[in-house]
Amino acid sequence: MGHKVVGLVLLAVSVVVYVYYSIWVLLTPFIDEDHPIQHYFLPYHYAISIPAVLLVLLFSGAATFIGMVMIKSQKKKKSD
């Protein structure tokens, strides 16, 4: 039962983030800057920089993990 709850929470968070980001990127450029809804969103340049930084961190982590696995497998081959 615990895994289902965690999965449901992750799904709900993902949907909320997706809807928020979609509104931020697709709709707010067409709304006046002095409209009250603009206070709920960060400046538009963050819409590009935040995902870019997250992608760099994701790929760096994946590359580091792959590199560590390769180094460990080389050490294991040498010890055999």
N, C-alpha and C positions, 0 to 999 in steps of 0.2 A: 504494500500500500504506500510506503514511503517514496518509492521510485515514481509512482504515478503522480503524487503531489508535487515532487520536484519537477517532473516533466511538464505538468500543467502550469506551474509557476514560470518556468523558463519559456514556455510557449506564450503565456500572457505577456511577459516582459518583452519578448521579441515582437509581438504584434503591436504593443504600445510604442516601442522604439521605431518600428517601421512606419506606423501611421504618423507619428510626430515628425520624423525625418522627411517623409513624403510631403506633408503639409508645408514644412519649413522650406523645402527646396522647390516644390512645384507651385505653391499658391502664394506664399508671402512676397515674392517679387512683384506680384500684380496688385498688392494691397498698399495703400498709402502708408508712408513711414510714420505719420502721426496717429494712425489708427491704434486703438487700445490693444488689439490682438498682437501687435508687433512687440509688445512688452514681454510676451511669453516665449519669444524666440531670441537666440543669440544673433549677433551680426552675421551677415550672409557668408563672409569669408571663412567662418568656422565650419560651414557646411562642407567645405572641401578639405580644410586642413585637418579636422578631427578624423575623418575616415582615412586620410592619407597616412597620418601618424599611426593609426591602428593597423593598417596594412603593413607598414614598415616593421612594426613590432611583431606582428604575426609571422611575417616571412623571416625575420631575424631569429625568432624563437624556433621556427621549423628548421632553418639552416643550422642553427647551433645544435639542436637535437640530432639531426642527421650526422653532423660532424662528430659529435660525441660517440654515436653508435659506431661510426666507421673507425674511429680511433680505438675504441674498446675491442672491436672485432679484429683489428690488426694486432693488438697486444695479445689477444687470445690465440691467434694463429702462431705468433712467435713463441709463445710459451708451450705450445703443443709439440 
